[in-house]
Amino acid sequence: MDAFRFQSAEDNVAVKYAPNLANMLLPINFCPLDSKSLRFDSLHTDKFGKPNGNTPSYSITIDSTTGPISGPITVRAFFNGCKNVNHDNLGLWAFQQPLAFIEKGSKGSINYAVIVNNG
């Protein structure tokens, strides 16, 4: 299964990277990460093809956040339907929703660790 997966406060969320979802923000009905796990995965089963075959699966775990932000951490994915093997076609990112307006020039960070699974 080629998918984006994480644990929300209510349930396990898994969204397949299906052609009908190309060029959309995923999951469509987004929700924050479970505050106890703070981990999300990108799962890949492509074992064939050059140069992009054997794409590894990986997990990203949020370690800490800093700055004038608060609230739950939300993760999103975006992939495009491009067939050009020289183009990246998947993006994952995490953001923390502010409870109030953040002043221009404010800075913050989300620190994370990435673990790649080549199995």
Buried (B, 14 or more C-beta within 10 A) or exposed (E): EBBBBBBBEEEEBEBBBEEEBBEEEBBEEBBBBBEEEBBBBBBBEEEEEEEBEEBEBBBBBBEEBEEEBEEBBBBBBBBBEEEEEEEEBBEBEBBBEBEEEEEEEEEBEBEBEEEEEEE
